[in-house]
Amino acid sequence: MSKRSQEKRKARSKEKKLAQRRFLGSSPLTRLAGTAEETCECWLNCSPDQRMISLSVLRPVRGGQMVGAFFLIDRDCVGLKDAFYRLDVDPVELRAGLRRRSEDLDMCVIQIKLVDVRKAVAEALRWTRAHPFRVPPDAERCIKILGGIGDIDNADISAFGDENGDMFYVGRQIDLVKCLKDITLEEFLERDDVVYTFHLGNETFGEPGDWDEGQDEPLVDEDEIDDLDPVVENDDLLALRERLKHNLMDAVRRWCFAQAVAPHPALEAAVDIMVESSMEALAEENEEAGAQRALRAEETLRSLEDAQQLAAIGEAQGQLAQFLKSFPSEEAVLRAMSGENEEM
């Protein structure tokens, strides 16, 4: 073998070893990127006209465990209406639930490819951003579970709205209010490109003509809806989660200022993982079981990050740990999060 051939062989071997190290150092989801179509299980649940679409994606994280990302897409008005995730999903239960929903609501349920899910989410997200709607708070993490969705800015949104690109909202008023961003309900309904029909229970109302002339537009009492709405508890948990994140971030920043150190750039991600995993523990009645569930959740959440970001998060978690150790008790930490501790 010539000297030149030996050098080429050594170079190829070195590159192969570097690739293997990058492979082993990356997150489980990153390692699955090349075989995503085989490792993901994706389901589409939609109305007969395919205007309302529900997407369910299951992806393995570690031995036997599946993490799920779920998207609700409204092609008539809101776009990406909702997105949420679950860190430990039973595929058998999910499939059974999809079958029941298909039978009860006469909806189509089919298995699709991950590339189709990414395309649908990118299109819905572009439409949502282009209109006065909020992006669901868990959308970013759900997209991480998909391994990304590609070019959002150039996604095709021709299937959204009517033939003129106008929006047609059908549903509860309170649900629309939750979706709006930087605009009031009254301002949105007054737009020329908006048509709407509200309903509560079996009652439906919307455009003028649905009630007597001169009568005020029927408004849904939000307290009344809260009494009827089974998902209000989830909204309360979401509000609690966001409040905890905000308070903890504020407390750590004040502690960093007192210590004359800069908050780590990845501190927000570290706080997010800590709060999310702690919230998972609430599902367990036993404290020890809750602690174990929180640890599993933290491991799963960390696995959704790429190798570079994961290293930064690890450093930020170290800073967060120093903050926690500076207090004599959990009660003292909670007081600091509430702003009661002025000694820092």
Stockholm file with secondary structure:
# STOCKHOLM 1.0

chainA/1-344         MSKRSQEKRKARSKEKKLAQRRFLGSSPLTRLAGTAEETCECWLNCSPDQRMISLSVLRPVRGGQMVGAFFLIDRDCVGLKDAFYRLDVDPVELRAGLRRRSEDLDMCVIQIKLVDVRKAVAEALRWTRAHPFRVPPDAERCIKILGGIGDIDNADISAFGDENGDMFYVGRQIDLVKCLKDITLEEFLERDDVVYTFHLGNETFGEPGDWDEGQDEPLVDEDEIDDLDPVVENDDLLALRERLKHNLMDAVRRWCFAQAVAPHPALEAAVDIMVESSMEALAEENEEAGAQRALRAEETLRSLEDAQQLAAIGEAQGQLAQFLKSFPSEEAVLRAMSGENEEM
#=GR chainA/1-344 SS CCHHHHHHHHHHHHHHHHHHHHHHHSCHHHHTGGGHHHHCEEEEEECTTSSEEEEEEEEEEETTEEEEEEEEEETTTTEEEEEEEESSCCHHHHHHHHHHHHHHHTCEEEEECHHHHHHHHHHHHHHHHTTTBCCCTTHHHHHHHHTCCCCSTTCCCTTSSSTTSCEEEEECHHHHHHHBCSSCHHHHHTSTTEEEEEEETTEEECSTTSSCTTCCCCCCCHHHHHHHCTTHHHHHHHHHHHHHHHHHHHHHHHHHHHHTCCCCTTHHHHHHHHHHHHHHHTTCSSHHHHHHHHHHHHHHHHHTSCHHHHHHHHHHHHHHHHHHHTSSSHHHHHHHHTTCCCCC
#=GC SS_cons         CCHHHHHHHHHHHHHHHHHHHHHHHSCHHHHTGGGHHHHCEEEEEECTTSSEEEEEEEEEEETTEEEEEEEEEETTTTEEEEEEEESSCCHHHHHHHHHHHHHHHTCEEEEECHHHHHHHHHHHHHHHHTTTBCCCTTHHHHHHHHTCCCCSTTCCCTTSSSTTSCEEEEECHHHHHHHBCSSCHHHHHTSTTEEEEEEETTEEECSTTSSCTTCCCCCCCHHHHHHHCTTHHHHHHHHHHHHHHHHHHHHHHHHHHHHTCCCCTTHHHHHHHHHHHHHHHTTCSSHHHHHHHHHHHHHHHHHTSCHHHHHHHHHHHHHHHHHHHTSSSHHHHHHHHTTCCCCC
//
